[in-house]
Amino acid sequence: MSNIFNSTLVDTADHHPLLRESVGKLVGSFGRRYFQDVVKRQVKPVELWQAMGQAGFLGVHISEAYGGGGSGLADYNLIVEEAAAQGCPMLSLVIGSICAPIIEQFGSEALKQAWLPGLAQGSKRLSFAITEPNAGTNTHLVTTTARPQGEGWVLNGTKYWTSGLDEADSVMVVCRSDKVDEKGRHPLSLFIVPANAPGISRTPIETALYVPETSFTVFFDNVQLGPDALVGQEGQGLKQVFAGLNPERVCAAAINNGIARYAIERGSLQAQERSVWGVPIGQHQGLAHPLAKSFIAVQQARLMAARAAQLFDAGSPDAGEAANMAKFAAADASLEALDQAIQIHGGNGMALEYGLADLWFIARLHKTAPVSREMILNFVAQHSLGLPKSY
């Protein structure tokens, strides 16, 4: 597929065009049909994941000292977007954007050595468990508890919407302490728990998502953990989580930006090749203008995501604001792009062979997750505009 998007607008480093080309060639050699096929057969895109790991794409944001590329989130954002633009929106890449930065920034040297090289190569996988049925966006309300026991801990509780646990070696779990701080809140801690540890059970969540990743409700029943399971310092989990949640928002935006690119390129091609009454349908402004408007919105969302990644790599305190706005913009832009592309295809837009309709709920997911659009608006109103807190 020809690329109608001018990436010089969004690439923030001299090596980005070559990296983008390399990712596009590799993932494009698998392509949309491959991705649809693994979803249909309810299997995992193992070959694609391994190829991306061998090429070094899974660990570009991990330090060279631990087997990664040492380049940061700006490169990883590009890789996630490019994979989705080739018709392969991989939610597992978003999980990788959460766990690796947390381990690298806060984990012990032993924990880094145990996990980061494998994560960079794709030979090890982590899942991430934070959401709970009654906590939602308010992480302070999590009830999954880690209680000290001997030299280690015992975990009890329930997590919701934990993705990829069936592919993971372990899961990073956000837990609370029984202790209460001066604000009446329970300090949080992070633990890495083997996915098959005694006391863990899981139930798949049936969804409308056409993705190879499975989401689960996970139950922790007196799961015994040793002292090496703790990530960083006890009680510092909230600070640690945000080292992963800002990259998560950027990578969620990257998936939607890639989906939007795929949709607009498909829609543009159809508008050029499909003729009615002797002229290409793209000659009609009623069709051309909405597609052009979508193109502009997608380019704006891509710029926002690239800037957010750049700020995160620079350690800027503005990275959180930019990451939230990037995710917000990308979700809306991708849904509009998909809608226009489907409309251009007419009835064929609903046919799975055209590869558009089954992307809808993946794009729609990121209006709600990993943080809802309403909470982003609350954040912007309070922190960007200085308005009173509304919740």
C-alpha positions as CSV (number, residue, x, y, z in Angstrom):
1,M,0.0,0.0,0.0
2,S,1.4,3.4,-0.9
3,N,1.9,5.8,2.0
4,I,0.1,9.1,1.5
5,F,1.2,10.4,4.9
6,N,4.1,12.7,5.1
7,S,6.0,11.4,8.1
8,T,8.5,14.2,8.0
9,L,5.9,16.2,9.8
10,V,5.9,13.8,12.8
11,D,9.3,12.1,12.9
12,T,11.4,13.8,15.6
13,A,14.8,12.2,14.8
14,D,17.0,11.8,11.7
15,H,16.9,8.0,11.9
16,H,13.1,7.8,12.1
17,P,12.4,7.6,8.4
18,L,14.6,4.5,8.1
19,L,13.2,3.0,11.2
20,R,9.7,3.6,9.9
21,E,10.5,2.0,6.6
22,S,12.1,-1.1,8.3
23,V,9.1,-1.6,10.6
24,G,6.7,-1.2,7.7
25,K,8.5,-3.7,5.5
26,L,8.7,-6.3,8.3
27,V,5.1,-6.0,9.6
28,G,3.8,-5.4,6.0
29,S,5.3,-8.8,5.0
30,F,2.7,-10.3,7.4
31,G,0.0,-7.7,6.8
32,R,-3.7,-7.3,7.5
33,R,-4.8,-10.7,6.1
34,Y,-2.3,-12.5,8.4
35,F,-3.6,-10.5,11.4
36,Q,-7.2,-11.2,10.6
37,D,-6.4,-14.9,10.2
38,V,-4.9,-15.4,13.6
39,V,-7.8,-13.6,15.2
40,K,-10.3,-15.8,13.3
41,R,-8.4,-19.0,14.3
42,Q,-8.1,-17.7,17.9
43,V,-4.4,-18.1,17.9
44,K,-1.6,-15.7,18.7
45,P,0.6,-13.8,16.2
46,V,3.7,-15.6,17.5
47,E,5.6,-15.4,14.2
48,L,5.1,-11.7,14.0
49,W,6.1,-11.1,17.6
50,Q,9.2,-13.2,17.3
51,A,10.2,-11.4,14.1
52,M,9.8,-8.0,15.7
53,G,11.8,-9.1,18.7
54,Q,14.6,-10.5,16.5
55,A,14.7,-7.2,14.6
56,G,15.1,-5.3,17.9
57,F,11.7,-3.4,17.6
58,L,10.3,-4.6,20.9
59,G,13.1,-3.2,23.0
60,V,14.0,0.1,21.4
61,H,12.8,1.9,24.6
62,I,14.9,-0.3,26.9
63,S,18.5,0.7,27.7
64,E,21.3,-0.9,25.7
65,A,22.8,-2.1,29.0
66,Y,19.8,-4.5,29.2
67,G,19.7,-5.6,25.6
68,G,17.5,-2.8,24.3
69,G,18.0,-0.1,21.7
70,G,18.4,2.7,24.2
71,S,16.5,5.2,22.2
72,G,13.2,5.8,24.1
73,L,9.5,6.2,23.7
74,A,9.8,8.3,20.5
75,D,11.0,5.3,18.6
76,Y,8.6,2.9,20.3
77,N,5.7,5.2,19.4
78,L,6.7,5.0,15.8
79,I,7.0,1.2,15.9
80,V,3.5,0.8,17.5
81,E,2.0,3.2,15.0
82,E,3.7,1.6,12.0
83,A,2.6,-1.9,12.9
84,A,-1.0,-0.7,13.2
85,A,-0.7,1.1,9.9
86,Q,0.2,-2.2,8.2
87,G,-3.1,-3.6,9.5
88,C,-1.7,-5.2,12.7
89,P,-2.8,-3.2,15.7
90,M,-1.0,-5.1,18.5
91,L,-2.4,-4.3,22.0
92,S,0.5,-6.4,23.5
93,L,2.9,-3.6,22.4
94,V,1.0,-1.3,24.7
95,I,1.6,-3.6,27.7
96,G,5.3,-3.5,26.8
97,S,5.2,0.3,27.1
98,I,4.0,0.0,30.7
99,C,6.1,-2.7,32.3
100,A,9.6,-2.1,30.9
101,P,9.9,1.6,32.0
102,I,8.6,0.8,35.5
103,I,11.2,-2.0,35.9
104,E,14.0,0.0,34.4
105,Q,13.3,3.1,36.6
106,F,12.4,1.4,39.9
107,G,13.4,-2.2,39.9
108,S,16.4,-3.7,41.6
109,E,19.4,-4.7,39.5
110,A,18.5,-8.3,39.8
111,L,14.9,-7.6,38.6
112,K,16.3,-5.6,35.6
113,Q,18.6,-8.4,34.7
114,A,15.8,-11.0,35.1
115,W,13.3,-9.2,32.9
116,L,14.6,-6.4,30.6
117,P,16.7,-8.5,28.2
118,G,13.9,-11.0,27.7
119,L,11.3,-8.2,27.2
120,A,13.6,-6.5,24.6
121,Q,14.0,-9.8,22.7
122,G,10.4,-10.8,22.9
123,S,11.4,-14.1,24.7
124,K,9.7,-13.0,27.9
125,R,6.2,-11.5,28.4
126,L,4.6,-9.6,31.2
127,S,1.0,-8.7,31.7
128,F,-0.3,-5.8,33.8
129,A,-3.1,-5.9,36.4
130,I,-4.4,-2.6,37.7
131,T,-8.1,-2.3,36.9
132,E,-10.7,-3.6,39.3
133,P,-14.5,-3.8,39.0
134,N,-15.2,-1.3,41.7
135,A,-12.2,1.0,41.3
136,G,-12.2,2.0,37.6
137,T,-10.0,5.0,37.0
138,N,-9.5,5.8,40.7
139,T,-6.5,3.7,41.5
140,H,-6.7,4.8,45.1
141,L,-9.7,2.5,45.5
142,V,-8.1,-0.8,44.5
143,T,-8.8,-3.5,47.1
144,T,-6.3,-6.2,46.0
145,T,-4.1,-6.4,49.0
146,A,-0.5,-7.4,49.7
147,R,0.0,-8.3,53.3
148,P,3.5,-9.0,54.8
149,Q,4.0,-12.7,55.7
150,G,7.4,-13.8,56.9
151,E,10.0,-12.4,54.5
152,G,7.5,-12.0,51.7
153,W,3.8,-11.2,51.1
154,V,0.4,-12.8,50.5
155,L,-1.9,-11.4,47.8
156,N,-5.6,-11.5,47.7
157,G,-8.1,-9.7,45.5
158,T,-9.6,-9.4,42.0
159,K,-8.4,-7.7,38.9
160,Y,-10.4,-6.9,35.8
161,W,-9.5,-6.4,32.1
162,T,-6.1,-7.9,32.5
163,S,-4.9,-8.6,29.0
164,G,-2.5,-11.1,27.6
165,L,-2.2,-13.2,30.9
166,D,-2.4,-16.4,28.8
167,E,0.7,-15.3,26.9
168,A,2.6,-13.9,29.9
169,D,5.3,-15.5,32.0
170,S,4.3,-13.2,34.9
171,V,1.9,-10.3,35.7
172,M,2.8,-7.0,37.3
173,V,0.1,-6.4,39.9
174,V,-0.9,-3.1,41.6
175,C,-1.8,-3.8,45.3
176,R,-2.6,-1.8,48.3
177,S,-1.3,-2.0,51.8
178,D,-3.4,-2.4,55.0
179,K,-1.7,0.7,56.3
180,V,-3.3,4.1,55.9
181,D,-1.4,7.4,55.2
182,E,-2.2,10.8,56.5
183,K,-4.8,11.4,53.8
184,G,-6.6,8.2,54.7
185,R,-5.3,6.4,51.6
186,H,-3.7,3.0,51.4
187,P,-0.2,3.1,49.9
188,L,0.3,1.1,46.8
189,S,3.0,-1.3,45.8
190,L,3.8,-3.3,42.7
191,F,4.6,-7.0,42.5
192,I,5.7,-9.3,39.7
193,V,3.7,-12.5,40.1
194,P,4.2,-15.7,38.1
195,A,1.2,-16.2,35.8
196,N,0.8,-19.8,36.9
197,A,1.4,-19.2,40.7
198,P,-0.8,-21.3,43.0
199,G,-3.8,-19.3,44.0
200,I,-4.3,-17.5,40.7
201,S,-7.3,-18.3,38.5
202,R,-8.8,-16.4,35.6
203,T,-12.0,-16.1,33.6
204,P,-11.9,-14.8,30.0
205,I,-14.0,-11.7,29.2
206,E,-16.0,-12.0,26.0
207,T,-15.6,-8.8,24.0
208,A,-16.4,-7.4,20.6
209,L,-12.7,-6.7,19.9
210,Y,-11.2,-8.4,16.8
211,V,-7.7,-8.8,18.5
212,P,-5.6,-11.8,19.3
213,E,-5.1,-10.7,22.9
214,T,-7.6,-12.1,25.5
215,S,-8.7,-10.1,28.5
216,F,-9.4,-11.7,31.8
217,T,-10.9,-11.3,35.2
218,V,-8.1,-12.5,37.5
219,F,-8.6,-13.9,41.0
220,F,-5.7,-13.9,43.6
221,D,-6.4,-16.3,46.5
222,N,-3.7,-16.3,49.1
223,V,-0.9,-16.1,46.5
224,Q,2.4,-16.5,48.3
225,L,5.2,-14.2,47.1
226,G,8.9,-14.0,48.1
227,P,10.7,-10.7,48.9
228,D,12.1,-10.6,45.3
229,A,8.6,-10.1,43.9
230,L,8.4,-6.4,45.1
231,V,9.2,-3.8,42.4
232,G,11.2,-1.0,44.0
233,Q,10.1,0.3,47.4
234,E,7.0,-0.7,49.3
235,G,4.4,2.0,49.3
236,Q,5.7,3.8,46.3
237,G,3.5,2.1,43.7
238,L,1.5,5.2,42.7
239,K,4.6,7.0,41.6
240,Q,5.9,3.9,39.9
241,V,2.7,3.3,38.0
242,F,2.8,6.7,36.4
243,A,6.2,5.9,34.9
244,G,4.3,3.3,32.9
245,L,0.9,5.0,32.4
246,N,2.1,8.0,30.4
247,P,3.9,5.7,27.8
248,E,0.7,3.6,27.8
249,R,-1.4,6.6,26.7
250,V,1.2,7.4,24.0
251,C,1.1,3.9,22.7
252,A,-2.7,3.7,22.8
253,A,-2.6,6.8,20.6
254,A,-0.1,5.2,18.4
255,I,-2.3,2.2,17.7
256,N,-5.2,4.5,16.8
257,N,-3.0,6.7,14.6
258,G,-1.9,3.6,12.8
259,I,-5.4,2.4,12.4
260,A,-6.4,5.8,11.1
261,R,-3.6,5.8,8.6
262,Y,-4.6,2.3,7.3
263,A,-8.3,3.4,7.0
264,I,-7.5,6.7,5.1
265,E,-5.1,5.0,2.8
266,R,-7.7,2.3,2.0
267,G,-10.4,5.0,1.6
268,S,-8.3,7.1,-0.7
269,L,-7.4,4.2,-2.9
270,Q,-11.0,3.2,-3.2
271,A,-12.0,6.8,-4.0
272,Q,-9.5,6.9,-6.8
273,E,-10.3,3.5,-8.3
274,R,-14.0,3.3,-7.9
275,S,-15.9,5.1,-10.7
276,V,-19.6,6.0,-10.9
277,W,-21.1,7.9,-13.8
278,G,-17.8,8.0,-15.6
279,V,-15.7,9.7,-12.9
280,P,-13.8,8.5,-9.8
281,I,-16.0,8.9,-6.7
282,G,-13.1,10.9,-5.1
283,Q,-13.8,13.7,-7.6
284,H,-16.9,14.6,-5.7
285,Q,-16.4,17.1,-2.9
286,G,-19.1,15.4,-0.8
287,L,-16.8,12.5,-0.5
288,A,-13.4,14.2,-0.9
289,H,-13.8,16.9,1.8
290,P,-14.8,14.6,4.7
291,L,-11.8,12.4,3.9
292,A,-9.5,15.4,3.7
293,K,-10.8,16.7,7.0
294,S,-10.1,13.2,8.6
295,F,-6.6,13.3,7.1
296,I,-5.9,16.6,8.8
297,A,-7.2,15.4,12.2
298,V,-5.1,12.3,12.0
299,Q,-1.9,14.3,11.2
300,Q,-2.7,16.5,14.2
301,A,-3.1,13.5,16.5
302,R,0.2,12.0,15.2
303,L,2.0,15.2,15.9
304,M,0.6,15.3,19.5
305,A,1.7,11.7,20.1
306,A,5.2,12.3,18.7
307,R,5.5,15.4,20.9
308,A,4.3,13.5,24.0
309,A,6.8,10.8,23.4
310,Q,9.6,13.4,23.0
311,L,8.6,15.1,26.2
312,F,8.6,11.8,28.1
313,D,12.0,10.9,26.8
314,A,13.2,14.3,28.0
315,G,11.8,13.8,31.5
316,S,9.5,16.8,31.1
317,P,6.7,17.3,33.7
318,D,4.5,18.2,30.7
319,A,4.6,14.7,29.3
320,G,1.5,13.6,31.2
321,E,-0.6,16.5,29.8
322,A,0.7,15.8,26.3
323,A,0.1,12.0,26.5
324,N,-3.4,12.4,27.7
325,M,-4.3,14.9,24.9
326,A,-2.6,12.6,22.4
327,K,-4.7,9.7,23.4
328,F,-7.9,11.8,23.3
329,A,-7.1,13.2,19.9
330,A,-6.1,9.9,18.3
331,A,-9.2,8.1,19.5
332,D,-11.6,10.7,17.9
333,A,-9.5,11.0,14.8
334,S,-9.3,7.3,14.1
335,L,-13.0,6.7,14.5
336,E,-13.8,9.5,12.1
337,A,-11.2,8.1,9.6
338,L,-12.7,4.6,9.9
339,D,-16.2,5.9,9.4
340,Q,-15.2,7.8,6.3
341,A,-13.3,4.9,4.8
342,I,-16.2,2.5,5.5
343,Q,-18.6,4.9,3.9
344,I,-16.5,5.2,0.8
345,H,-16.6,1.5,0.4
346,G,-20.4,1.4,0.6
347,G,-21.7,-2.1,1.5
348,N,-18.2,-3.5,1.1
349,G,-17.1,-1.5,4.1
350,M,-18.9,-4.1,6.3
351,A,-17.2,-7.0,4.6
352,L,-14.3,-8.4,6.6
353,E,-12.3,-9.0,3.5
354,Y,-11.8,-5.3,3.1
355,G,-10.3,-5.1,6.6
356,L,-12.0,-2.0,7.9
357,A,-15.1,-2.9,9.9
358,D,-13.3,-5.2,12.3
359,L,-11.0,-2.4,13.3
360,W,-13.9,-0.3,14.7
361,F,-14.0,-1.6,18.2
362,I,-10.2,-1.6,18.6
363,A,-10.3,2.1,17.8
364,R,-13.4,2.7,19.9
365,L,-11.7,1.0,22.9
366,H,-9.3,3.9,23.3
367,K,-12.0,6.4,23.9
368,T,-12.6,4.5,27.1
369,A,-9.2,2.9,27.9
370,P,-6.6,3.1,29.3
371,V,-8.3,6.3,30.7
372,S,-11.7,7.6,29.7
373,R,-12.1,10.7,27.7
374,E,-14.1,12.2,30.5
375,M,-11.2,11.8,32.9
376,I,-8.8,13.3,30.4
377,L,-11.1,16.3,30.1
378,N,-11.2,16.6,33.9
379,F,-7.3,16.5,33.9
380,V,-7.0,19.2,31.2
381,A,-9.7,21.4,32.9
382,Q,-7.9,21.2,36.3
383,H,-4.2,21.0,35.4
384,S,-4.1,22.9,32.1
385,L,-6.8,25.5,32.6
386,G,-6.5,25.9,36.3
387,L,-10.2,25.2,36.9
388,P,-11.6,23.8,40.2
389,K,-11.5,20.0,40.5
390,S,-14.8,18.6,39.5
391,Y,-14.6,15.1,40.9
